[in-house]
Amino acid sequence: MRTRSPRSGPVVAVDLGGTDIKAALVAADGQVLRRVRRATRRERGPEAVVDTVVDTAAGLAAECRAVGGHQPVAAGVVVPGIVDERRGIAAYSANLGWRDLPLREVLTERLGIPVELGHDVRAGAVAEGRLGAGRGRDDFLFVALGTGIAAVHVRDGSAHGGRHGGAGELGHLTVRRGGPKCGCGNRGCLEGLASASAVAHRYHRALRRLSGAGAPRVTAEQVSRLAAAGEPVARRIWDEAVAALADGLTACVVLNDPGLIVLGGGLARAGTALTDPLEKSLAERLRFHAPPALAVAELGSEAGCHGAALLALDRVGAVPTPAPARTGASA
């Protein structure tokens, strides 16, 4: 195990998602000095996405040098898919098109500072455990419901990725045989029914079929509000998403028996419109297991970025304050 002398100085944190890149410059005590957000634009291809990550991180580092006269001491970068954190390899991402990319090495060389590579959801889960809804809990399940779906079982502050870095890819659990085709190539994956992007896409497509014309784009949160108001198409799609999610989480509860499930990502912004029916559906499916408590993530969409910052701060031996950091300027 490597030992390091603590080094003070800011770190760069980058959370690469399927839709957005969230990045921040973070002080050694965990205070967020600067936030930026960029479109991932994954349609340009995997190499262009790497370029955008580098440009975003390098821009923050340049601001740090210009304003404070300091070079960031490290960077934490978290990405989706299968990540081999030990070797620093982004092994596979259905959403970004990566396979066996030595991302830590690439970013270290191009940024000129030490880089820690992590899995976005595992890092977000650790952040929720240290700074958010999982504070004081030594055992909980964190589930991210965004562009994709992933789950992490956190025990004693650690989130383990499995032998090959693929643990927790809950979105690719088949819950509906013959269901919608998933980006991974299978059909009926949970991600194709209950992710925030799937709920929004399925509602939009259903309206187009009914009207035969263009239909407005909406978010999953908006679909949940329409469903609560009784709009029949939204109600059907929302109920199907909740049912599919309950099936997937039932498998997690049977396997891991967590006392708490923390829900994050875009779908979790629906709040009680999600947690109330999901709690009921889980209770109906769990015949002898104790149903876990449900909570909405406190760090929201910034959990992954907080987790990336913690990776970098842990790398240099800094100790952030045990509370979500105050947000500085944003762009």
C-alpha positions in Angstrom: 0.0 0.0 0.0 1.3 3.4 -1.0 1.9 6.0 1.7 2.0 9.7 0.9 2.8 12.9 2.8 -0.2 15.2 2.7 0.1 18.0 0.1 -2.0 21.1 0.3 -3.4 22.7 -2.8 -6.5 22.5 -5.0 -7.5 19.5 -7.0 -9.5 19.2 -10.2 -12.6 17.0 -10.2 -14.3 15.7 -13.4 -17.5 13.7 -13.6 -18.0 12.4 -17.2 -21.6 11.5 -17.9 -23.4 10.3 -20.9 -25.0 13.8 -21.4 -22.8 16.3 -19.4 -19.3 16.8 -18.1 -19.4 18.3 -14.6 -16.1 19.6 -13.3 -14.9 21.6 -10.4 -11.8 23.1 -8.8 -11.8 22.0 -5.2 -9.6 23.3 -2.3 -7.8 20.9 0.1 -10.5 21.3 2.7 -13.2 20.3 0.2 -14.5 23.8 -0.6 -15.6 24.1 -4.2 -13.9 27.1 -5.7 -15.2 26.9 -9.2 -17.7 24.7 -11.2 -18.1 24.3 -14.9 -20.4 22.2 -17.0 -20.0 21.1 -20.6 -22.0 18.9 -23.0 -20.4 15.5 -23.5 -21.4 15.4 -27.1 -20.7 11.7 -27.3 -21.9 11.6 -30.9 -18.5 12.9 -32.0 -16.9 9.7 -30.9 -14.7 8.4 -28.0 -11.5 10.3 -28.9 -13.4 13.6 -29.0 -14.9 13.0 -25.6 -11.4 12.4 -24.2 -10.3 15.7 -25.8 -13.2 17.5 -24.1 -12.3 16.0 -20.7 -8.7 17.2 -21.1 -9.8 20.7 -22.3 -12.2 21.0 -19.3 -9.7 19.9 -16.7 -6.9 22.0 -18.3 -9.1 25.1 -18.3 -9.7 24.7 -14.6 -6.0 24.2 -13.9 -5.2 27.3 -15.9 -7.7 29.4 -13.9 -6.2 28.1 -10.7 -2.7 29.2 -11.8 -4.0 32.6 -13.1 -6.1 33.5 -10.0 -4.3 31.8 -7.1 -0.8 31.2 -8.6 -1.1 27.5 -7.7 -0.8 24.4 -9.8 -3.5 21.8 -8.9 -1.8 18.9 -7.1 -3.9 16.2 -8.6 -7.1 15.4 -10.6 -9.9 12.9 -10.0 -11.8 11.7 -13.0 -14.8 9.5 -12.8 -16.5 7.8 -15.8 -19.4 5.4 -16.5 -19.3 1.8 -17.6 -16.8 -0.9 -16.5 -13.7 0.7 -14.9 -10.6 -1.1 -13.7 -9.6 1.5 -11.1 -6.4 -0.5 -10.1 -5.0 -0.3 -13.6 -6.6 3.0 -14.5 -8.4 1.6 -17.5 -11.9 2.5 -18.8 -12.7 -1.0 -20.0 -16.1 -0.6 -21.5 -18.9 2.0 -21.8 -22.0 1.3 -23.9 -22.8 5.0 -23.8 -19.4 6.4 -24.8 -18.1 3.6 -27.0 -14.9 3.0 -25.0 -13.1 -0.4 -24.8 -9.9 -1.0 -22.9 -8.9 2.7 -22.9 -5.8 3.5 -20.6 -7.5 6.7 -19.5 -5.5 7.4 -16.4 -2.2 7.2 -18.3 -3.6 9.4 -21.1 -4.9 12.0 -18.8 -1.8 12.1 -16.6 0.4 12.6 -19.6 -1.8 15.3 -21.2 -2.6 17.2 -17.9 0.8 16.9 -16.3 -0.5 16.2 -12.8 -1.3 12.9 -11.0 -4.7 11.5 -12.0 -6.9 9.1 -10.1 -9.5 7.3 -12.3 -12.7 6.0 -10.8 -16.2 4.8 -11.6 -18.8 7.6 -11.6 -21.4 5.8 -9.6 -19.0 4.2 -7.1 -17.4 7.5 -6.5 -20.8 9.2 -6.1 -21.8 6.5 -3.7 -18.8 7.1 -1.5 -19.5 10.8 -1.6 -23.1 10.2 -0.4 -21.7 8.1 2.4 -19.2 10.6 3.5 -21.0 13.9 2.7 -24.6 13.1 1.9 -27.6 10.9 2.5 -25.6 7.9 3.7 -23.7 9.8 6.5 -23.5 7.6 9.6 -24.6 4.4 7.7 -22.0 1.6 7.4 -24.1 -0.3 4.9 -26.3 1.1 2.1 -27.1 0.7 -1.6 -26.7 3.7 -3.9 -28.6 3.7 -7.2 -28.0 6.2 -9.9 -30.9 6.7 -12.3 -29.6 9.0 -15.0 -28.7 8.4 -18.6 -27.9 4.8 -17.5 -28.6 2.9 -14.3 -26.0 1.6 -11.9 -25.9 0.4 -8.3 -23.2 0.4 -5.6 -23.2 -1.5 -2.3 -21.3 0.7 0.1 -19.9 -1.1 3.2 -17.8 0.6 5.9 -17.1 3.6 3.5 -15.9 1.4 0.6 -17.5 0.6 -2.7 -16.0 -2.4 -4.5 -16.1 -2.8 -8.2 -15.7 -6.6 -8.4 -13.0 -8.7 -9.9 -13.1 -6.9 -13.4 -14.6 -3.6 -12.4 -18.1 -4.4 -13.6 -20.0 -4.8 -10.4 -23.2 -2.9 -10.1 -24.2 -2.6 -13.7 -27.8 -2.9 -12.7 -29.0 -1.1 -15.8 -28.1 -4.2 -17.8 -30.1 -6.6 -15.7 -32.8 -8.1 -18.0 -36.1 -7.4 -16.4 -38.4 -7.7 -19.5 -37.6 -10.5 -22.0 -38.2 -9.1 -25.5 -38.3 -5.5 -24.2 -36.7 -2.4 -25.8 -33.2 -2.9 -27.3 -30.4 -1.6 -25.1 -27.2 0.0 -26.1 -25.4 -3.0 -24.8 -27.1 -5.2 -27.5 -29.5 -7.0 -25.2 -33.3 -6.5 -25.0 -35.3 -5.7 -21.9 -32.5 -4.2 -19.8 -33.7 -2.2 -16.8 -31.8 0.8 -18.3 -34.1 0.8 -21.4 -37.2 1.1 -19.2 -36.4 3.0 -16.0 -33.5 5.3 -16.6 -34.3 9.0 -16.7 -33.4 9.1 -20.4 -35.5 6.1 -21.2 -38.6 7.5 -19.5 -38.3 10.8 -21.4 -37.6 9.1 -24.7 -40.4 6.6 -24.4 -42.9 9.3 -23.5 -41.8 11.4 -26.5 -42.0 8.4 -28.9 -45.5 7.5 -27.6 -46.8 11.0 -28.2 -45.4 11.0 -31.7 -47.1 7.7 -32.5 -50.4 9.0 -31.1 -50.3 12.4 -32.9 -48.5 11.5 -36.1 -46.6 14.7 -35.8 -43.9 16.3 -33.7 -44.1 16.2 -30.0 -42.4 18.4 -27.3 -39.3 17.0 -25.6 -39.7 16.6 -21.9 -37.6 15.4 -18.9 -38.3 12.3 -16.8 -39.2 14.7 -13.9 -41.8 16.4 -16.2 -43.2 12.9 -17.1 -43.6 12.2 -13.4 -45.6 15.4 -12.9 -47.8 14.7 -15.9 -48.4 11.2 -14.6 -49.4 12.6 -11.2 -51.8 14.9 -12.9 -53.5 11.9 -14.6 -52.2 12.2 -18.1 -52.7 8.6 -19.4 -49.6 8.2 -21.6 -47.4 9.6 -18.9 -49.1 7.5 -16.2 -48.6 4.3 -18.2 -44.9 4.9 -18.9 -44.2 6.1 -15.3 -45.9 3.0 -13.9 -44.0 0.7 -16.2 -40.7 2.4 -15.1 -41.5 2.1 -11.4 -42.5 -1.6 -11.9 -39.3 -2.4 -13.8 -37.2 -0.5 -11.2 -38.9 -2.4 -8.4 -38.0 -5.7 -10.1 -34.4 -4.7 -10.4 -34.1 -3.4 -6.9 -35.8 -6.5 -5.5 -32.9 -8.6 -6.9 -30.5 -6.2 -5.1 -32.3 -6.5 -1.8 -32.5 -10.3 -2.0 -28.7 -10.5 -2.8 -27.4 -7.8 -0.4 -30.1 -7.0 2.2 -29.2 -3.2 2.5 -31.0 -1.3 5.2 -31.1 1.8 3.1 -31.3 2.6 -0.7 -30.2 6.0 -1.7 -31.6 7.1 -5.1 -29.7 9.6 -7.2 -29.7 10.8 -10.8 -32.3 12.6 -12.9 -35.1 10.2 -12.1 -34.7 10.8 -8.4 -35.6 14.4 -8.8 -39.2 13.2 -9.0 -39.0 12.8 -5.2 -42.1 11.2 -3.6 -43.6 10.6 -7.0 -40.9 8.0 -7.3 -40.2 6.9 -3.8 -43.9 6.4 -2.7 -44.9 3.9 -5.4 -41.5 2.3 -5.4 -41.7 1.7 -1.7 -45.1 0.1 -2.2 -43.9 -2.0 -5.1 -40.9 -3.3 -3.2 -43.0 -4.3 -0.2 -45.3 -6.3 -2.5 -42.3 -8.2 -4.0 -40.3 -8.9 -0.8 -42.1 -11.7 1.0 -39.8 -12.3 3.8 -36.9 -9.8 3.4 -37.3 -6.5 5.4 -38.0 -3.7 2.9 -35.2 -1.1 3.0 -35.8 2.5 3.7 -35.6 4.8 0.6 -33.9 8.2 0.5 -33.2 10.7 -2.2 -29.5 11.5 -2.6 -28.5 14.8 -0.9 -25.7 15.7 -3.3 -28.0 15.4 -6.3 -26.4 15.6 -9.7 -23.1 16.7 -8.1 -22.5 13.4 -6.3 -20.1 12.1 -9.0 -18.1 15.4 -9.0 -17.8 15.3 -5.2 -16.7 11.7 -5.5 -14.0 12.6 -8.1 -12.8 15.4 -5.8 -12.5 12.9 -2.9 -10.5 10.5 -5.1 -8.0 13.3 -5.8 -7.9 14.6 -2.2 -7.4 11.1 -0.9 -4.6 10.7 -3.4 -2.7 13.6 -1.9 -3.6 12.9 1.7 -5.9 15.9 2.2 -8.9 15.7 4.6 -12.0 17.4 3.3 -14.6 18.7 5.7 -17.4 16.2 6.5 -20.2 18.3 4.8 -21.1 19.2 1.2 -18.8 22.0 0.2 -20.1 25.5 -0.6 -20.6 26.2 -4.2 -18.4 28.9 -5.8 -18.8 30.5 -9.2 -20.1 28.5 -12.1 -20.1 28.7 -15.8 
